[in-house]
Amino acid sequence: MPLYLKIAFRYLFSTKSKLLSFMSIISIVGIALGVAALIITMAVMGGFMYGVKSKLLETAPHTIIVKADSKFQEYQEVVQKIKDVEGVIDYEPFVYSQAIAGKSSNLIPVYVRGVIPEKDKNFMTLDKKIISGRYDLTDDKIILGKDVALALNVWVGDSINIMSPVGRKTPLGFLPKLKEFKVAGIVEFGIYEYDSTFVCMSLENAQSFFDLNGAITGIQLKIKDPFNPSLVKEKLEKRLDFPYIVRSWTDMNKSLFQALQLEKFAMFLVIALIVVVASFNISSLIATKSREKRKEIAILKTIGADSNFIKKIFISQGLIIGFIGTTLGLIIGLSVVYIGDTFHLVKLNPEVYLINYLPMKISILEVFIIALSSMFICFLSSLFPAISASKEVPAEVLRYD
Protein backbone atom coordinates (compact mmCIF):
# COMPACT_ATOMS: atom_id res chain seq x y z
CA MET A 1 0.00 0.00 0.00
CA PRO A 2 1.43 3.46 -0.88
CA LEU A 3 2.59 5.57 2.05
CA TYR A 4 0.05 8.36 1.39
CA LEU A 5 -2.79 5.83 1.65
CA LYS A 6 -1.50 4.53 4.99
CA ILE A 7 -1.33 8.09 6.31
CA ALA A 8 -4.81 8.84 4.92
CA PHE A 9 -6.34 5.83 6.71
CA ARG A 10 -4.55 6.76 9.95
CA TYR A 11 -5.72 10.37 9.80
CA LEU A 12 -9.27 9.44 8.81
CA PHE A 13 -10.03 6.89 11.50
CA SER A 14 -7.90 8.29 14.29
CA THR A 15 -9.49 7.72 17.71
CA LYS A 16 -7.80 10.73 19.28
CA SER A 17 -10.51 13.09 18.04
CA LYS A 18 -13.98 11.66 18.67
CA LEU A 19 -15.60 14.61 16.90
CA LEU A 20 -13.69 14.00 13.65
CA SER A 21 -14.39 10.25 13.81
CA PHE A 22 -18.08 11.05 14.24
CA MET A 23 -17.91 13.41 11.23
CA SER A 24 -16.32 10.60 9.19
CA ILE A 25 -19.19 8.27 10.06
CA ILE A 26 -21.80 10.94 9.24
CA SER A 27 -20.11 11.56 5.86
CA ILE A 28 -20.15 7.84 5.04
CA VAL A 29 -23.80 7.48 6.08
CA GLY A 30 -24.78 10.52 4.00
CA ILE A 31 -23.11 9.16 0.88
CA ALA A 32 -24.60 5.69 1.48
CA LEU A 33 -28.14 7.06 1.83
CA GLY A 34 -27.75 9.22 -1.28
CA VAL A 35 -26.48 6.32 -3.40
CA ALA A 36 -29.19 3.98 -2.07
CA ALA A 37 -31.86 6.57 -2.88
CA LEU A 38 -30.48 6.93 -6.41
CA ILE A 39 -30.46 3.16 -6.95
CA ILE A 40 -34.04 2.76 -5.70
CA THR A 41 -35.32 5.77 -7.67
CA MET A 42 -33.73 4.62 -10.93
CA ALA A 43 -35.02 1.08 -10.35
CA VAL A 44 -38.56 2.35 -9.71
CA MET A 45 -38.55 4.55 -12.82
CA GLY A 46 -36.92 1.85 -14.95
CA GLY A 47 -39.28 -0.80 -13.61
CA PHE A 48 -42.36 1.33 -14.30
CA MET A 49 -41.17 1.93 -17.86
CA TYR A 50 -40.50 -1.80 -18.28
CA GLY A 51 -43.97 -2.64 -16.93
CA VAL A 52 -45.70 -0.19 -19.26
CA LYS A 53 -43.72 -1.51 -22.24
CA SER A 54 -44.61 -5.11 -21.37
CA LYS A 55 -48.28 -4.22 -21.07
CA LEU A 56 -48.29 -2.35 -24.37
CA LEU A 57 -46.57 -5.27 -26.10
CA GLU A 58 -49.51 -7.48 -25.12
CA THR A 59 -51.83 -5.34 -27.24
CA ALA A 60 -49.72 -3.54 -29.84
CA PRO A 61 -47.98 -5.08 -32.87
CA HIS A 62 -44.19 -5.05 -32.60
CA THR A 63 -43.75 -3.44 -36.02
CA ILE A 64 -46.14 -2.45 -38.80
CA ILE A 65 -45.71 -1.70 -42.50
CA VAL A 66 -48.18 0.74 -44.07
CA LYS A 67 -48.48 2.40 -47.45
CA ALA A 68 -48.54 6.17 -47.59
CA ASP A 69 -50.20 7.19 -50.84
CA SER A 70 -52.88 4.67 -51.82
CA LYS A 71 -54.68 1.47 -50.91
CA PHE A 72 -52.38 -1.35 -49.88
CA GLN A 73 -53.37 -4.14 -52.31
CA GLU A 74 -50.05 -5.67 -53.35
CA TYR A 75 -49.20 -6.83 -49.83
CA GLN A 76 -48.27 -10.35 -50.99
CA GLU A 77 -45.32 -8.85 -52.88
CA VAL A 78 -44.22 -7.01 -49.75
CA VAL A 79 -44.52 -10.21 -47.71
CA GLN A 80 -42.13 -11.97 -50.12
CA LYS A 81 -39.56 -9.22 -49.54
CA ILE A 82 -39.70 -9.19 -45.75
CA LYS A 83 -40.58 -12.70 -44.60
CA ASP A 84 -36.94 -13.86 -44.53
CA VAL A 85 -35.62 -10.78 -42.71
CA GLU A 86 -33.59 -11.83 -39.68
CA GLY A 87 -35.53 -11.23 -36.48
CA VAL A 88 -39.02 -11.46 -38.06
CA ILE A 89 -40.96 -14.37 -36.59
CA ASP A 90 -44.41 -13.95 -38.16
CA TYR A 91 -46.51 -11.49 -40.16
CA GLU A 92 -50.20 -10.73 -40.60
CA PRO A 93 -52.18 -8.37 -42.87
CA PHE A 94 -54.75 -6.28 -41.02
CA VAL A 95 -57.42 -3.63 -41.48
CA TYR A 96 -57.76 -0.81 -38.99
CA SER A 97 -60.38 1.91 -39.24
CA GLN A 98 -62.65 4.17 -37.22
CA ALA A 99 -66.38 3.51 -37.01
CA ILE A 100 -69.40 4.10 -34.82
CA ALA A 101 -70.99 1.29 -32.83
CA GLY A 102 -74.62 1.54 -31.76
CA LYS A 103 -77.33 -0.31 -29.89
CA SER A 104 -80.73 1.33 -29.50
CA SER A 105 -79.98 4.94 -28.52
CA ASN A 106 -76.39 4.25 -27.40
CA LEU A 107 -73.68 5.35 -29.84
CA ILE A 108 -69.91 5.34 -29.24
CA PRO A 109 -66.83 5.80 -31.48
CA VAL A 110 -64.75 2.65 -31.91
CA TYR A 111 -61.73 1.34 -33.78
CA VAL A 112 -62.46 -1.71 -35.92
CA ARG A 113 -59.65 -4.18 -36.40
CA GLY A 114 -59.87 -6.79 -39.15
CA VAL A 115 -57.59 -9.82 -38.76
CA ILE A 116 -57.02 -13.38 -39.91
CA PRO A 117 -58.38 -15.26 -36.86
CA GLU A 118 -55.88 -18.14 -36.77
CA LYS A 119 -52.86 -15.91 -37.38
CA ASP A 120 -53.96 -13.28 -34.89
CA LYS A 121 -53.67 -15.77 -32.04
CA ASN A 122 -49.89 -15.37 -32.36
CA PHE A 123 -50.12 -11.57 -32.14
CA MET A 124 -52.72 -10.18 -29.74
CA THR A 125 -53.63 -13.58 -28.23
CA LEU A 126 -57.26 -12.50 -27.97
CA ASP A 127 -58.30 -16.08 -27.31
CA LYS A 128 -56.48 -15.86 -23.94
CA LYS A 129 -58.02 -12.50 -23.01
CA ILE A 130 -61.66 -13.51 -23.52
CA ILE A 131 -63.68 -12.97 -20.33
CA SER A 132 -67.03 -14.01 -21.77
CA GLY A 133 -68.08 -15.96 -24.85
CA ARG A 134 -65.49 -17.45 -27.18
CA TYR A 135 -63.01 -16.50 -29.88
CA ASP A 136 -65.18 -16.79 -32.98
CA LEU A 137 -64.96 -14.41 -35.96
CA THR A 138 -66.80 -16.56 -38.48
CA ASP A 139 -69.77 -15.20 -40.42
CA ASP A 140 -70.79 -11.78 -39.04
CA LYS A 141 -69.48 -12.31 -35.52
CA ILE A 142 -67.30 -9.80 -33.69
CA ILE A 143 -65.42 -9.42 -30.42
CA LEU A 144 -65.83 -6.31 -28.28
CA GLY A 145 -63.71 -4.64 -25.63
CA LYS A 146 -65.20 -4.90 -22.13
CA ASP A 147 -65.97 -1.18 -21.83
CA VAL A 148 -67.50 -1.08 -25.31
CA ALA A 149 -69.94 -3.78 -24.22
CA LEU A 150 -70.74 -1.89 -21.02
CA ALA A 151 -71.27 1.40 -22.86
CA LEU A 152 -73.66 -0.23 -25.35
CA ASN A 153 -75.30 -2.39 -22.68
CA VAL A 154 -74.80 -5.59 -24.66
CA TRP A 155 -73.44 -9.02 -23.87
CA VAL A 156 -72.51 -12.22 -25.68
CA GLY A 157 -75.21 -13.23 -28.16
CA ASP A 158 -76.57 -9.70 -28.63
CA SER A 159 -76.37 -7.82 -31.92
CA ILE A 160 -75.05 -4.31 -32.51
CA ASN A 161 -74.88 -2.00 -35.51
CA ILE A 162 -71.56 -0.77 -36.90
CA MET A 163 -71.61 2.42 -38.96
CA SER A 164 -68.79 2.91 -41.45
CA PRO A 165 -67.40 6.37 -42.33
CA VAL A 166 -67.20 5.03 -45.88
CA GLY A 167 -70.62 5.31 -47.54
CA ARG A 168 -72.15 6.29 -50.83
CA LYS A 169 -73.53 9.47 -52.36
CA THR A 170 -77.25 9.58 -53.14
CA PRO A 171 -79.65 12.29 -54.33
CA LEU A 172 -80.55 12.71 -50.68
CA GLY A 173 -76.91 13.19 -49.64
CA PHE A 174 -74.20 11.03 -48.16
CA LEU A 175 -75.44 7.76 -46.61
CA PRO A 176 -73.05 5.91 -44.29
CA LYS A 177 -72.84 2.15 -44.50
CA LEU A 178 -74.59 0.32 -41.69
CA LYS A 179 -74.37 -3.37 -40.84
CA GLU A 180 -75.49 -5.60 -37.98
CA PHE A 181 -72.99 -7.89 -36.25
CA LYS A 182 -73.41 -10.48 -33.51
CA VAL A 183 -71.25 -10.32 -30.36
CA ALA A 184 -69.36 -13.62 -30.04
CA GLY A 185 -67.01 -12.65 -27.21
CA ILE A 186 -65.92 -9.92 -24.86
CA VAL A 187 -62.25 -9.27 -24.21
CA GLU A 188 -60.38 -7.39 -21.49
CA PHE A 189 -56.89 -5.91 -22.08
CA GLY A 190 -56.56 -4.07 -18.79
CA ILE A 191 -55.93 -0.80 -20.66
CA TYR A 192 -58.93 1.52 -20.78
CA GLU A 193 -57.98 3.07 -24.14
CA TYR A 194 -58.24 -0.39 -25.73
CA ASP A 195 -61.16 -1.79 -23.73
CA SER A 196 -63.32 1.28 -24.49
CA THR A 197 -62.78 1.35 -28.29
CA PHE A 198 -61.89 -2.18 -29.41
CA VAL A 199 -63.95 -4.04 -32.01
CA CYS A 200 -62.48 -7.04 -33.84
CA MET A 201 -63.83 -8.87 -36.88
CA SER A 202 -62.40 -11.13 -39.57
CA LEU A 203 -60.23 -9.61 -42.28
CA GLU A 204 -62.74 -10.52 -45.00
CA ASN A 205 -65.62 -8.85 -43.15
CA ALA A 206 -63.57 -5.71 -42.55
CA GLN A 207 -62.49 -5.46 -46.19
CA SER A 208 -66.07 -5.87 -47.35
CA PHE A 209 -67.55 -3.52 -44.74
CA PHE A 210 -65.12 -0.68 -45.50
CA ASP A 211 -65.26 -1.28 -49.29
CA LEU A 212 -61.52 -1.90 -49.58
CA ASN A 213 -61.79 -4.30 -52.56
CA GLY A 214 -59.19 -6.67 -51.14
CA ALA A 215 -56.86 -3.96 -49.85
CA ILE A 216 -55.50 -3.81 -46.31
CA THR A 217 -54.37 -1.08 -43.92
CA GLY A 218 -50.96 -2.65 -43.30
CA ILE A 219 -48.90 -5.66 -42.29
CA GLN A 220 -48.07 -6.26 -38.66
CA LEU A 221 -44.93 -8.16 -37.70
CA LYS A 222 -43.95 -10.19 -34.69
CA ILE A 223 -40.21 -9.92 -34.03
CA LYS A 224 -37.76 -11.92 -31.95
CA ASP A 225 -36.64 -9.08 -29.66
CA PRO A 226 -39.60 -6.70 -29.22
CA PHE A 227 -37.72 -4.54 -26.69
CA ASN A 228 -35.18 -3.65 -29.38
CA PRO A 229 -37.18 -3.20 -32.60
CA SER A 230 -34.84 -0.68 -34.22
CA LEU A 231 -32.52 -3.34 -35.68
CA VAL A 232 -35.34 -5.09 -37.53
CA LYS A 233 -36.79 -1.73 -38.58
CA GLU A 234 -33.49 -0.73 -40.23
CA LYS A 235 -33.34 -4.02 -42.17
CA LEU A 236 -36.93 -3.61 -43.35
CA GLU A 237 -36.37 -0.02 -44.47
CA LYS A 238 -33.44 -1.17 -46.63
CA ARG A 239 -35.75 -3.57 -48.49
CA LEU A 240 -38.80 -1.33 -48.75
CA ASP A 241 -38.76 2.08 -50.43
CA PHE A 242 -41.35 4.84 -50.27
CA PRO A 243 -44.42 4.77 -50.23
CA TYR A 244 -43.97 1.93 -47.74
CA ILE A 245 -43.41 3.15 -44.17
CA VAL A 246 -42.07 0.97 -41.34
CA ARG A 247 -43.06 1.93 -37.79
CA SER A 248 -42.13 0.11 -34.61
CA TRP A 249 -44.26 0.06 -31.48
CA THR A 250 -41.79 2.45 -29.81
CA ASP A 251 -42.34 4.94 -32.65
CA MET A 252 -46.08 4.79 -32.09
CA ASN A 253 -45.64 5.48 -28.36
CA LYS A 254 -42.65 7.82 -28.63
CA SER A 255 -44.17 10.73 -26.68
CA LEU A 256 -44.99 8.47 -23.72
CA PHE A 257 -41.49 7.01 -23.49
CA GLN A 258 -39.81 10.37 -24.00
CA ALA A 259 -41.84 11.79 -21.11
CA LEU A 260 -40.92 8.85 -18.87
CA GLN A 261 -37.24 9.12 -19.84
CA LEU A 262 -37.21 12.85 -19.10
CA GLU A 263 -38.87 12.25 -15.74
CA LYS A 264 -36.30 9.58 -14.94
CA PHE A 265 -33.41 11.94 -15.74
CA ALA A 266 -34.99 14.72 -13.67
CA MET A 267 -35.38 12.38 -10.70
CA PHE A 268 -31.73 11.36 -11.03
CA LEU A 269 -30.63 15.00 -10.82
CA VAL A 270 -32.89 15.73 -7.84
CA ILE A 271 -31.85 12.66 -5.82
CA ALA A 272 -28.18 13.24 -6.74
CA LEU A 273 -28.41 16.43 -4.67
CA ILE A 274 -28.46 14.18 -1.58
CA VAL A 275 -24.98 12.96 -2.49
CA VAL A 276 -23.88 16.55 -3.19
CA VAL A 277 -25.10 17.70 0.23
CA ALA A 278 -23.39 14.72 1.88
CA SER A 279 -20.16 15.68 0.11
CA PHE A 280 -20.17 19.01 1.99
CA ASN A 281 -19.48 16.95 5.11
CA ILE A 282 -16.41 15.54 3.39
CA SER A 283 -15.16 19.03 2.55
CA SER A 284 -15.61 20.28 6.10
CA LEU A 285 -14.08 17.08 7.53
CA ILE A 286 -10.96 17.30 5.37
CA ALA A 287 -10.63 21.03 6.00
CA THR A 288 -10.81 20.38 9.76
CA LYS A 289 -8.37 17.47 9.50
CA SER A 290 -5.89 19.58 7.57
CA ARG A 291 -5.99 22.29 10.22
CA GLU A 292 -5.56 19.74 12.98
CA LYS A 293 -2.60 18.09 11.23
CA ARG A 294 -0.72 21.28 10.27
CA LYS A 295 2.30 20.28 12.33
CA GLU A 296 2.42 16.78 10.79
CA ILE A 297 2.10 18.29 7.30
CA ALA A 298 4.99 20.65 8.01
CA ILE A 299 7.15 17.78 9.29
CA LEU A 300 6.36 15.68 6.21
CA LYS A 301 7.35 18.60 3.96
CA THR A 302 10.54 19.13 5.98
CA ILE A 303 11.66 15.52 5.44
CA GLY A 304 11.02 15.73 1.67
CA ALA A 305 7.31 15.32 0.95
CA ASP A 306 6.15 17.62 -1.86
CA SER A 307 2.79 19.34 -2.31
CA ASN A 308 1.45 16.55 -4.55
CA PHE A 309 2.11 14.00 -1.80
CA ILE A 310 0.11 16.09 0.68
CA LYS A 311 -2.72 16.47 -1.85
CA LYS A 312 -2.83 12.70 -2.34
CA ILE A 313 -3.22 12.16 1.41
CA PHE A 314 -6.30 14.33 1.75
CA ILE A 315 -7.84 13.44 -1.62
CA SER A 316 -7.45 9.79 -0.63
CA GLN A 317 -9.42 10.49 2.54
CA GLY A 318 -12.32 11.84 0.48
CA LEU A 319 -12.14 8.88 -1.91
CA ILE A 320 -12.02 6.38 0.98
CA ILE A 321 -15.17 7.91 2.48
CA GLY A 322 -16.75 7.94 -0.99
CA PHE A 323 -15.83 4.31 -1.67
CA ILE A 324 -17.13 3.03 1.68
CA GLY A 325 -20.32 5.13 1.44
CA THR A 326 -20.93 4.21 -2.21
CA THR A 327 -20.39 0.49 -1.53
CA LEU A 328 -22.80 0.53 1.42
CA GLY A 329 -25.32 2.51 -0.64
CA LEU A 330 -25.12 0.01 -3.51
CA ILE A 331 -25.63 -2.91 -1.12
CA ILE A 332 -28.63 -1.25 0.56
CA GLY A 333 -30.18 0.00 -2.68
CA LEU A 334 -29.79 -3.24 -4.64
CA SER A 335 -31.11 -5.25 -1.68
CA VAL A 336 -34.26 -3.11 -1.53
CA VAL A 337 -34.68 -3.39 -5.31
CA TYR A 338 -34.31 -7.19 -5.22
CA ILE A 339 -36.79 -7.63 -2.35
CA GLY A 340 -39.30 -5.17 -3.83
CA ASP A 341 -39.20 -6.76 -7.28
CA THR A 342 -39.20 -10.37 -6.09
CA PHE A 343 -42.07 -10.08 -3.63
CA HIS A 344 -44.10 -7.42 -5.51
CA LEU A 345 -44.23 -5.17 -2.47
CA VAL A 346 -45.66 -2.09 -4.23
CA LYS A 347 -49.18 -2.75 -5.54
CA LEU A 348 -50.75 -0.48 -8.16
CA ASN A 349 -54.23 0.10 -9.55
CA PRO A 350 -54.09 -1.35 -13.10
CA GLU A 351 -56.94 0.92 -14.26
CA VAL A 352 -54.72 3.93 -13.54
CA TYR A 353 -51.15 2.70 -14.04
CA LEU A 354 -51.77 -0.15 -16.56
CA ILE A 355 -49.83 -2.62 -14.33
CA ASN A 356 -50.78 -4.57 -11.17
CA TYR A 357 -47.56 -3.97 -9.23
CA LEU A 358 -44.48 -1.81 -9.51
CA PRO A 359 -41.55 -3.78 -10.93
CA MET A 360 -38.06 -2.57 -10.05
CA LYS A 361 -35.46 -2.83 -12.80
CA ILE A 362 -32.01 -1.29 -13.01
CA SER A 363 -29.24 -2.02 -15.50
CA ILE A 364 -25.57 -2.64 -14.73
CA LEU A 365 -24.74 0.52 -16.71
CA GLU A 366 -27.00 2.63 -14.48
CA VAL A 367 -25.41 1.15 -11.35
CA PHE A 368 -21.97 1.95 -12.76
CA ILE A 369 -22.98 5.54 -13.62
CA ILE A 370 -24.39 6.09 -10.10
CA ALA A 371 -21.25 4.70 -8.46
CA LEU A 372 -18.97 6.71 -10.73
CA SER A 373 -20.98 9.91 -10.15
CA SER A 374 -20.80 9.42 -6.39
CA MET A 375 -17.03 8.90 -6.45
CA PHE A 376 -16.55 11.92 -8.71
CA ILE A 377 -18.57 14.16 -6.36
CA CYS A 378 -16.50 12.90 -3.40
CA PHE A 379 -13.30 13.60 -5.36
CA LEU A 380 -14.36 17.18 -6.10
CA SER A 381 -15.39 17.78 -2.49
CA SER A 382 -11.96 16.70 -1.23
CA LEU A 383 -9.92 18.42 -3.94
CA PHE A 384 -10.10 22.03 -2.74
CA PRO A 385 -9.36 21.33 0.96
CA ALA A 386 -6.47 19.11 -0.18
CA ILE A 387 -5.01 21.91 -2.33
CA SER A 388 -5.32 24.28 0.62
CA ALA A 389 -3.54 21.81 2.91
CA SER A 390 -0.71 21.31 0.41
CA LYS A 391 0.09 25.05 0.49
CA GLU A 392 1.13 25.02 4.15
CA VAL A 393 4.61 26.60 4.65
CA PRO A 394 6.68 24.47 7.11
CA ALA A 395 8.71 27.45 8.41
CA GLU A 396 5.58 29.33 9.49
CA VAL A 397 3.96 26.30 11.10
CA LEU A 398 7.08 25.19 13.04
CA ARG A 399 8.33 28.69 13.94
CA TYR A 400 7.22 28.51 17.58
CA ASP A 401 7.72 24.73 18.09
N, C-alpha and C positions, 0 to 999 in steps of 0.2 A: 504494500500500500504506500503511495507517495506520502512524503512527510507532511505536506500541506493538508492532506486529508486527515491524517492522524491528529494534527493540531486542531482542525475544524471540529472533529468529533469530540475532542477533549474540551474545547471551548463551549460547544453547544450543549453538552449534557453534564456540565460541571455541577457538582452538588454544593459548591461553596455559596452560590447565590440562588436561594430558593425562588426568588421573584423571577429571575431570568429562566430558570428551569420551567416554572409555571407558564411563562410567556411562550416557551418553545412548545409546550404541550397544547396550549390554546391555538398556536399557529398551525400545528399539525391537524388538530380537530377541525379548524376552520377550512383548511384545504380539503380534508376528507369529506366533510359535509357538502362542500361546493361541487366536488367531482361526483359524489354519489347523486346529488340532485340533478346534475347534467346527464348522467347515465340514465336515470329513471325517466327524466323528461324526454330525452331523445328516444328511449324505448317506447314510451307511451305514444308519442307522435308517430313514430315509425310503425308501431303496431296498429294504430288506428288506420293509417294509410293502407297497410297491408290488408286489414280486415275489410275495408271499403273496396279495395281492388278485388279481393276474393269474392265478395258478394256481387260485384258488378260482373265478374267473369261468369257467374252462374246464369246470367240473363242476357249478356251482350255477346255478339260474335267477336272472335279474337281479331279478325281482319275482314274487311269487306272490299269488294271491287265494284264500282259503279261507273256508269257511262254519263258523260257530262252533257252531250249535245242532243241526243235523240233516244228513242226507245232502244232498250238493250235486247235485241233479238238474236244476235249471233253469239250467244254465250257459250255454245258448245265449242266454238273455235277458241275462245278464251280459255276454257277448261283444258283443252289440249296443250295450251302453252304453259299453264301454271301447275298442272297436276303432279309433275315430277320435280317441282321446286323443293329443295332440301328444307325440311322443317314443316312442310304442309302435310297434315295428317288426313284431312277430309275436306270436302267442299259441298256446297249446296246452293242452288239458285233459290231466290226468294222474291216475294212481292211485299212492299211495305207502303201503305198509303193511309191518309186520313179519311175518316168517314164519320157519320152520325148514327148512333145506335138508339133505338126507341122501343118503348113498350107502353101502350096506352098513352098517357100524357107525359111520360118521363122521356126526356131526350138528353143525351150526353155525347160529347165528342170523344172519339176513340181512334186508336191506331190499329188498322187491320194488317195482320201479317199472314201472308200466304206461303206455305212450306210444303215440302214433300214429307209426308208423315213418318215414313220409316227412317229417312235420313235425319230428320230433325231430332230424333231421339239421341243422336250423338252430339247435338249442339246444345239446345236449351233443356234437354231432358225433361220435357213437360210431363211425360208419363210418370215421373217420380215426384212431381209437384202437385198432382191432382189431389184435391181435398174432398171432392164429391163428383160422382159420375165416373166416366172412364175416358181414356184417350182414344177418341174416335172422330176422324175427320172425313169419313165417307159421306157420300151424297151431299146434302146441304147441312151438315152438322158442323158446329163450331165449338170452340172452347173460350170461355170468358175469364178475365181476371176477377178475383174475389170481390173487389170494390165496385167493379162494373155491374156484377150481378146484384149487389146490394142496392146500388143507385137505381137500377131498373126494376128492382123488386121481382126478380126472376130466379128460378132454380133449375136444376137438371130436368130436362123433359119439356120445359117451356119453350115458346118460340118468341123471337124478337125480330124487329125490322132493322135492316142496315141500309142507310141512305148513302149513295156514292156521290162525291162531288163531280164525277164525270156523268153527264146526262146527254140529252139531245135537245136541239132547238125545234120548237113547234110554233105554229101561228099564234099560240097563246103565250109564248115565251119559253124560257128555259125550264125543262122538266128534269129534275134529278132522278137517277135510277134508284129504285127501291126494291128490295128483295127480302123475303122471310127466311130465316135460318132457325134451326132447332139447336138448343143448348145441350151438348153431349157431356160436357164436363166443366168444372170450375177449378181454377188453378190459383195457387198463392205463391208469390215470389218473396214476400217479406219486404218489398220496396213499394211504397205507396204509388210512386210515379208509374210503375208498371201495372200494379194491381188495379189501378183506377182507370186505365186506358186500354188494356190489352184485350184484343180479339184475335183469335187464330182460326184460320180455315185452310183447306187444302190449296196447293198451288194452282190447280186447274180451276177451282171455284173463284179464286182471287183474280186470275187472269181474265176469266169470263165476266165477272162482276164489274171490274174496272175497265173493260173493253180494251185489253192490252194486245189482243191478237197474237198470243204466244210470247209476248215480250215479258221481261222480268225487270225488277228494280235493280238487282245486283246479285253478286255471288258472295256468300259468306264462307270464310275459311276457318278451319280449326287447326291450330298450329301446335307444335311440340312444346315450345316454351312460351306460354301466353304472357308471362311477366316481362319478357324481353322481345316484343314483337317487331322492333325496328330492323333487326337483321333480315327477317323474312320480307318485310316491307321493301327494303332496298333491293332484294333479289327480284321481287315481283315488278317493281318499277322499271328495272332494266329490261324486262321482257315485254312490258306493256307500255305503249306510247299513248299520248293524248288522242282521243277523248276519254280514255280509261283512267280512273282515279283510284288509287289504293289508299285506304284509311284504316289505321289500326284502332283498337278500342281505346288506347291512350289518347289518340288524336281526338276522338269523339268526346272525351271527358277531360280535355286539356285544362280548361279553366278551373275545374275542381281540384286537380292535382297540383296545379300551380299555386292555388290558394293555400292548400295544405302544406306545400313545400315552403312557401313564404312564412307561414305561421310557425313551422318547425324551426326555420332559421332565426326568426325573431325570438322564439323561446330560448334558443341556444344563447343568443346574445344577452338576454335578460338574466338567465340563470348563471351565465359566466361571470356576472357582476359579483356573485357570492365569492367566487375564487379571487376576484380582484380585491374585494374588501378584505378577505383573509390575508392577502399578500401584504397589506399595509402592516399587519402584525409582524411579518417577516422583516420589513424595512425598519420598523421601530426596534425590533429585537436585535438586529445586526448593528444598528446605530448605537444602541445601548452597550452591546458587547464590545464594540470597537472603542468606546470611551472607557469602558472598564479595563480593557487590556492595552491601554496606551503604553504602559511601561514595558509590557512583553513585546509589543510591536517594535518599540524603540530598540530593545535588546536584540531582537531578531535582525533588524536592519544593521545594527552595529557589528554583528558577527557575519554579515555578508548577504542577508536576504534582500532582494530588490523589491520594488513596488509591485511587480507582477506576482511575486510570490505571496505578498500580503493580500492582494486582490483575490488570488485563488483560494486563500483560507476562508475569507468571508463569503465569497460567491459559493464556495462548496457548502457552507452552512445553509444558505438559502436553498440550494439544490437538494441537500439531504432532507431538509424539512419538506420540500416539495415532493421528493420521491416517496418518503414515508406516508405523507398525507394523500398523495395521488394513489398509491398502492392500496391503502386502507379504503379510500373512496371507491376504487374500482371493485374491491371485494364486496363492500356493502351494497353498492349500486347493482352489480351483476347478480348478487344473491337475491335482492328484492325483485329484480326483473325475472329471474328464473322461477321463484316461488309464485309471483303474480301470474305469470304466463302458464305455468304448469297446472295450477289449481283454480284458474279462472276467478280470481278474487274480486275483480271489478266487473259487476254486472251492469248491462246497459239496456235501455228500452229499444228494441229493434225497430219500432215504428218511427223513432226519432233519429237514431244513429245508424240504422241499417244492419247492425250486428248485435248479437246477444250478449257478448262480453267483450272486454277490452283486452285484445292481445298485446303483448309487449315484445317488440322485436328491435334488435339493434345489431348493426353489422360490425365486423372486426375493424373496418376502416373508421367508423364513427368512434369506436372505443379508442383507437390509436390517435385520432385527431383530438379527442378530449384530453387524453393523457399528455400529448405533446403540448397542447395549449396551456394546460396547468403548469407543466414544467417551464414553459417559456415565460409565463407570468411570474413564477417564482424567481426565475433567473433575472428578469428585469427589476423586480423588487429588491433584490440583493445587490444589484450592480452598483447603484449610486452610493449606498453606504460603504461598499467595499472600496470604491474609488476614493471616497473621503478618508477612509482609514489608511489607505496606502500613501497618502500625502503627509502623514505625520513626520515631523523632523526630529530625529533622535536627540540632537543637542538641546532642543527646547524642552523636550519631555524629561530628560535625565539631568537637567541643569541643577536641580536642587536635591538630587538623590545621591 
